[in-house]
């Protein structure tokens, strides 16, 4: 499965905002993804490794066969993943769109 285009992600985000059942008065919580124990088995496609220059910790960068991003800690073996929609929400909450005007 291909990664959704930026145009598609923006459309999905806009559609969720316009048709949300949640009250507009209460801000949505920033998504955090899910963490799975080290012994959890996932079929995954490896895309490489990342090393934190400050700590030296290494992380495996993978994706599920369905295309969802996954990160595995080389230290604990725990697995973190997040949906593309939630990843877009996280980027927006971090300020990716600020200063675009």
Residue pairs with C-beta under 8 A, 6 or more apart in sequence:
1 65
1 66
1 67
2 67
3 67
3 84
4 12
4 84
9 84
9 85
9 88
10 88
12 85
12 88
13 85
13 88
13 89
13 92
16 85
22 28
28 89
30 89
30 90
30 93
31 82
31 83
31 86
31 87
31 89
31 90
32 82
33 80
33 81
33 82
33 86
34 80
34 81
34 82
35 78
35 79
35 80
36 42
36 78
36 79
36 80
36 81
37 78
38 76
38 77
38 78
38 79
39 77
40 79
42 62
42 64
42 70
42 79
43 64
43 65
44 62
44 63
44 64
44 65
44 70
45 62
45 63
45 64
45 65
46 60
46 61
46 62
47 61
47 62
47 63
48 60
48 61
49 58
49 59
49 60
49 61
49 74
50 58
50 59
50 61
51 57
51 58
51 59
52 58
52 59
57 73
57 74
57 75
58 74
58 75
59 71
59 72
59 73
59 74
60 71
60 72
60 74
61 69
61 70
61 71
62 69
62 70
62 71
62 72
63 69
63 70
64 70
64 81
67 84
68 81
68 82
68 83
68 84
69 81
69 82
69 84
69 87
70 79
70 80
70 81
71 79
71 80
71 81
72 78
72 79
72 80
73 79
73 80
82 90
